Amino acid sequence: MKLKLYTVLFSGLVLLMTSCKSAGKLYEKGRYDEAVELAAKKLQKDPSDPKLLGTLRNAYTYARNDHESRIRSFSESNNELKWEWIYYEYISLQKMYEAIHRSPDVFSIVRPEDYSSSLVTYREKAGDTRYERGLAFMQHSTKQSYRDAYREFQAALNFRPGDRDALLKMNEVFEYAVTNVVIAPMQREGGFVYSAYRVGNNNLDDELISGLQQNSGNEFVRFYSAWDARSRRVRVDNEISLRFVNVDLGRVFEDRSTRKVNKEVVVKETVYRPDSVVREYAKVHASIVTTQRTLRSTATLQVTVRDENGRRIWSDTFGSSYNWSTGFSHFTGDERALSQDDKNRINRRMEFPPSENDMMKCMVDEISNNAIYSIRSYFNRNK
């Protein structure tokens, strides 16, 4: 019992020594803010530790001087973002103040300065600056400038949460900053009736819209179906047309081959006595006919993006193929001529080719995934 108590006391002593040493090391490395926070935390348990208290006082003095020096330097800058730089310096100062404030005994000795009023002042200045920058960007009336304005109003709201004017302006410019992309209904080519293909009652255009809407990869790009765009009266910036330029569901090809086999088998066995058996052998023959059936289907989708004036600005094609094959055998002749492998092939169940719907599903899934990736990449590069 005493041994366990000594172990606990020794562990606590080691931890205290390590904590003090850690704060001191941070101070020696010039990481004054971290040294202040760590020392203040440890002094909550033992506010009378003279070495740790000395580390805290020195670290706080140096940290405060560093931050105030940067504040004076930023104040003399002509950069309009200087207010938020100053604001972040005051955040660091206030963070140290709050760390020390948690220990009343230490707080009365160190007497850190409370910068909460400065935080309010410079947070307002930083928010005002971002708001004014957003208004200035709006004056250029380009899609990029509207996007820049949107981000400025977002930044203003970070400093002034819930500010009604900034929120209204942010929502206003977003409608100009966003690129609305409408995916037109699928076009049919020749005799291929695409409407015959359904997966969960969805067509390829529905799958593309769903995939792109779930993750467009760009906050300023929105995808709509033609019906949805009309019902919402959305401004159309780009239109995507989808067209199957090739759909070949293929036909089954058969290839037959014949293989002759033979084997010597016992045709007569005469037993004269238990240890004397005479066997007569003869060759038996069989013909194995193997039928190999193959089917290859292909589909190629063309995706074209046009601007609001109908001009083509991007196009790509996406292809997929579906390959199916099966083989089965039958024989004529004497079954005794067959090996076990031959019998296994002959007894194999005959397979039938997949339905057109199943083949289209496989090809459309591959095409859809590749098209979504490419469309998303295009709008991320160019929008």
C-alpha positions in Angstrom: 0.0 0.0 0.0 2.9 2.4 0.9 4.7 1.4 -2.3 1.7 2.3 -4.3 1.3 5.7 -2.5 5.0 6.4 -3.1 4.6 5.6 -6.8 1.7 8.0 -7.1 3.6 10.8 -5.3 6.7 10.2 -7.4 4.7 10.3 -10.6 3.0 13.5 -9.6 6.4 15.1 -8.8 7.9 14.0 -12.1 4.8 15.4 -13.9 5.2 18.7 -12.1 8.9 18.9 -12.9 8.3 18.0 -16.5 5.5 20.6 -16.8 7.7 23.3 -15.4 10.6 22.3 -17.6 8.2 22.2 -20.7 7.0 25.8 -20.0 10.6 26.9 -19.5 11.7 25.2 -22.8 8.9 27.0 -24.7 10.1 30.2 -23.1 13.7 29.6 -24.1 12.6 28.8 -27.7 10.7 32.1 -27.9 7.3 30.5 -28.0 6.0 33.0 -25.4 2.3 32.6 -26.0 2.5 28.8 -25.5 4.7 29.2 -22.5 2.2 31.6 -20.9 -0.8 29.3 -21.4 1.0 26.2 -20.2 2.5 27.9 -17.1 -0.9 29.4 -16.3 -2.6 26.1 -16.5 -0.1 24.4 -14.2 -0.1 27.2 -11.7 -3.8 26.6 -11.2 -2.8 23.5 -9.2 0.2 25.1 -7.4 0.1 29.0 -7.6 3.0 29.2 -5.2 5.6 27.6 -7.5 8.2 30.4 -7.8 10.1 29.0 -10.8 6.9 28.5 -12.8 5.6 31.9 -11.7 8.8 33.5 -12.9 8.5 31.8 -16.3 4.9 33.0 -16.6 5.7 36.6 -15.8 8.7 36.8 -18.2 6.9 35.0 -21.0 3.9 37.2 -20.7 6.0 40.4 -20.8 7.8 39.2 -23.9 4.6 38.0 -25.6 2.8 41.2 -24.9 5.6 43.3 -26.2 5.8 41.2 -29.4 2.1 41.5 -30.1 1.9 45.2 -29.3 5.0 45.8 -31.5 3.2 44.1 -34.5 0.1 46.1 -33.7 2.0 49.4 -34.0 3.6 48.2 -37.2 0.2 47.2 -38.8 -1.3 50.5 -37.7 1.2 52.3 -39.9 0.5 50.1 -42.9 -1.6 51.3 -45.9 -3.0 47.8 -46.5 -6.8 48.0 -45.9 -6.8 44.6 -44.3 -4.6 45.8 -41.5 -7.6 46.0 -39.1 -8.1 42.3 -39.1 -4.4 41.7 -38.7 -4.5 43.9 -35.6 -7.7 42.1 -34.5 -5.9 38.7 -34.6 -3.1 40.1 -32.5 -5.5 41.2 -29.9 -7.1 37.8 -29.9 -3.7 36.3 -29.0 -3.3 38.9 -26.2 -6.8 38.3 -24.9 -6.2 34.5 -25.0 -3.3 34.9 -22.6 -5.3 37.2 -20.4 -8.1 34.6 -20.1 -5.5 31.8 -19.4 -4.1 33.8 -16.4 -7.5 35.0 -15.3 -8.5 31.4 -14.5 -6.1 31.4 -11.5 -7.1 34.3 -9.2 -3.9 34.0 -7.1 -1.6 34.2 -10.2 -3.8 36.9 -11.8 -3.3 39.2 -8.8 0.5 38.8 -9.2 0.9 39.1 -13.0 -2.0 41.6 -13.5 -2.4 40.9 -17.3 -4.2 43.5 -19.4 -7.8 43.0 -20.6 -8.1 43.7 -24.3 -11.7 42.8 -24.7 -12.7 46.4 -25.7 -10.0 46.4 -28.4 -11.3 43.2 -29.7 -14.7 44.8 -30.2 -13.3 47.9 -31.8 -11.1 46.1 -34.4 -13.6 43.3 -35.1 -16.0 46.1 -36.2 -13.3 47.8 -38.2 -12.3 44.5 -39.9 -16.0 43.7 -40.7 -16.6 47.2 -42.1 -13.5 46.9 -44.3 -14.6 43.6 -45.7 -18.1 44.9 -46.3 -16.8 47.9 -48.2 -14.5 45.7 -50.3 -17.5 43.6 -51.2 -19.4 46.7 -52.4 -16.4 47.8 -54.4 -16.1 44.4 -56.2 -19.8 44.6 -57.0 -19.2 47.7 -59.1 -17.2 45.8 -61.7 -20.3 43.7 -62.6 -18.4 40.6 -63.8 -19.0 37.1 -62.7 -15.6 36.9 -61.1 -16.0 40.2 -59.3 -19.4 39.1 -57.9 -17.6 36.0 -56.6 -14.9 38.1 -55.0 -17.7 40.2 -53.5 -19.5 37.2 -52.2 -16.3 36.0 -50.3 -15.8 39.5 -48.9 -19.3 39.6 -47.5 -18.7 36.1 -46.1 -15.6 37.4 -44.4 -17.6 40.4 -43.1 -20.0 38.0 -41.5 -17.2 36.2 -39.7 -16.4 39.5 -37.9 -20.0 40.6 -37.6 -22.1 37.4 -37.3 -25.8 37.9 -38.1 -25.2 41.3 -39.7 -28.3 41.8 -41.9 -26.8 44.1 -44.5 -23.8 41.8 -45.1 -26.1 38.8 -45.3 -28.5 40.5 -47.8 -25.6 41.6 -50.0 -24.0 38.1 -49.9 -27.3 36.5 -51.0 -27.7 39.2 -53.7 -24.3 38.8 -55.3 -24.5 35.0 -55.2 -27.2 35.0 -57.8 -24.9 36.9 -60.1 -21.8 34.9 -59.1 -23.2 31.5 -59.7 -23.2 29.7 -63.1 -26.5 27.9 -63.7 -26.0 24.8 -65.8 -29.1 23.1 -67.3 -28.8 19.5 -68.5 -31.1 19.1 -71.4 -33.2 15.9 -71.9 -31.4 13.0 -73.6 -31.4 13.1 -77.4 -32.3 9.8 -79.2 -30.3 8.7 -82.2 -31.6 6.6 -85.1 -33.6 3.5 -84.1 -32.3 3.3 -80.6 -35.1 4.1 -78.1 -33.3 5.2 -75.0 -36.5 5.5 -73.1 -36.6 1.7 -73.0 -33.7 1.8 -70.5 -34.7 2.5 -66.9 -32.8 2.1 -63.6 -34.9 2.9 -60.7 -37.2 4.9 -63.0 -34.2 7.2 -63.9 -32.6 8.0 -67.2 -29.0 8.8 -67.7 -29.7 12.6 -67.6 -31.4 12.1 -64.2 -28.3 10.2 -63.0 -26.0 12.9 -64.2 -28.0 15.7 -62.6 -28.2 13.8 -59.3 -24.5 13.1 -59.2 -23.5 16.6 -60.1 -25.9 18.2 -57.6 -24.7 16.1 -54.8 -21.1 17.2 -55.3 -20.5 19.9 -58.0 -17.0 20.6 -56.6 -17.6 24.3 -57.0 -19.9 26.4 -54.8 -20.5 28.8 -57.7 -21.9 26.1 -60.1 -25.4 24.8 -59.9 -26.9 22.0 -62.0 -30.6 21.8 -63.0 -32.8 19.7 -65.1 -34.6 21.5 -67.9 -37.9 21.1 -66.1 -36.5 22.3 -62.8 -34.9 25.4 -64.4 -38.1 26.4 -66.1 -40.3 25.9 -63.0 -37.8 28.0 -60.9 -37.3 30.5 -63.7 -33.6 30.1 -63.4 -31.2 32.1 -65.5 -29.5 29.7 -67.9 -25.7 30.4 -68.2 -24.7 27.1 -69.8 -26.6 24.1 -71.2 -25.3 20.5 -71.4 -26.7 18.4 -74.2 -26.4 14.6 -74.1 -26.4 12.5 -77.2 -25.7 8.8 -77.7 -23.8 8.8 -81.0 -23.5 5.1 -80.9 -25.4 2.3 -79.2 -24.8 -1.2 -80.5 -26.4 -3.9 -78.3 -24.8 -6.5 -80.4 -25.9 -10.0 -81.3 -24.8 -13.4 -80.2 -22.1 -15.1 -82.2 -21.6 -18.8 -82.1 -18.4 -20.7 -82.7 -18.5 -24.5 -82.8 -15.6 -26.9 -82.6 -15.4 -30.7 -82.5 -12.9 -32.7 -80.6 -12.6 -36.5 -80.9 -11.6 -38.5 -77.9 -10.9 -42.2 -77.3 -10.0 -44.4 -74.5 -9.1 -48.1 -73.9 -11.7 -49.7 -71.6 -12.4 -53.1 -70.4 -15.0 -54.8 -72.6 -14.9 -58.3 -71.1 -13.6 -59.7 -67.9 -13.3 -63.5 -67.2 -12.6 -64.7 -63.7 -11.1 -68.2 -63.5 -10.4 -68.0 -59.8 -9.9 -65.1 -57.4 -6.3 -64.6 -58.3 -6.7 -65.2 -62.0 -8.7 -62.6 -63.9 -8.5 -62.2 -67.7 -9.5 -58.8 -69.1 -10.1 -57.9 -72.7 -9.7 -54.3 -73.8 -11.0 -52.3 -76.7 -11.0 -48.6 -77.8 -14.2 -46.6 -77.5 -14.7 -43.3 -79.3 -16.7 -40.1 -78.8 -17.0 -36.7 -80.4 -17.3 -33.6 -78.2 -19.0 -30.6 -79.8 -18.3 -27.3 -78.0 -20.3 -24.2 -78.7 -18.8 -20.9 -77.6 -21.3 -17.9 -77.6 -20.1 -14.3 -77.4 -21.8 -11.0 -77.3 -20.2 -7.5 -77.4 -22.2 -4.3 -76.9 -20.9 -0.8 -77.1 -22.3 2.7 -76.3 -20.8 6.2 -76.9 -22.2 9.3 -75.3 -21.3 12.8 -76.5 -21.5 15.6 -74.0 -21.6 19.2 -75.3 -21.6 22.4 -73.2 -22.9 25.6 -74.8 -22.9 29.1 -73.4 -25.9 31.4 -73.1 -25.6 32.3 -76.8 -25.6 28.6 -77.9 -21.9 28.5 -78.8 -20.1 25.3 -78.1 -17.5 25.8 -75.4 -16.6 22.2 -74.5 -17.3 18.7 -75.8 -16.2 15.2 -75.0 -17.2 11.6 -75.7 -17.5 8.8 -73.2 -17.6 5.2 -74.3 -18.3 1.8 -72.6 -18.5 -1.8 -73.7 -20.1 -4.9 -72.4 -18.6 -8.3 -73.2 -20.4 -11.6 -72.5 -19.4 -15.1 -73.3 -20.4 -18.6 -72.4 -19.6 -22.1 -73.5 -21.3 -25.5 -73.4 -20.7 -28.9 -74.9 -22.5 -32.1 -75.9 -21.2 -35.4 -77.1 -22.0 -38.3 -79.5 -20.6 -41.7 -79.2 -19.5 -43.8 -76.3 -19.7 -42.0 -72.9 -16.9 -44.2 -71.6 -14.5 -42.3 -73.8 -15.0 -39.1 -71.8 -12.6 -37.9 -69.2 -14.0 -36.3 -65.9 -13.2 -32.8 -67.3 -15.1 -33.6 -70.4 -18.1 -34.7 -68.3 -17.9 -31.6 -66.2 -18.0 -29.3 -69.3 -20.9 -31.3 -70.8 -22.9 -31.1 -67.6 -22.4 -27.4 -67.3 -25.7 -25.5 -67.3 -26.4 -23.5 -70.5 -26.3 -19.7 -69.9 -28.4 -17.2 -71.7 -27.3 -13.8 -72.8 -28.1 -10.8 -70.5 -31.1 -8.6 -71.3 -30.6 -5.4 -73.2 -31.7 -3.5 -70.1 -28.9 -5.2 -68.0 -26.3 -4.5 -70.6 -27.4 -0.9 -70.9 -27.3 -0.5 -67.1 -23.7 -1.6 -66.9 -22.6 0.6 -69.8 -24.6 3.6 -68.6 -23.2 3.4 -65.1 -19.7 3.5 -66.4 -20.4 6.3 -68.8 -22.3 8.3 -66.1 -19.4 8.0 -63.6 -16.8 9.1 -66.2 -19.0 12.0 -67.5 -19.7 13.3 -64.0 -16.0 13.4 -63.2 -15.1 15.2 -66.5 -18.0 17.7 -66.3 -17.2 18.5 -62.7 -13.5 18.9 -63.6 -14.3 21.2 -66.6 -16.5 23.6 -64.5 -13.9 23.7 -61.7 -11.2 24.7 -64.2 -13.2 27.2 -66.1 -15.8 28.7 -63.7 
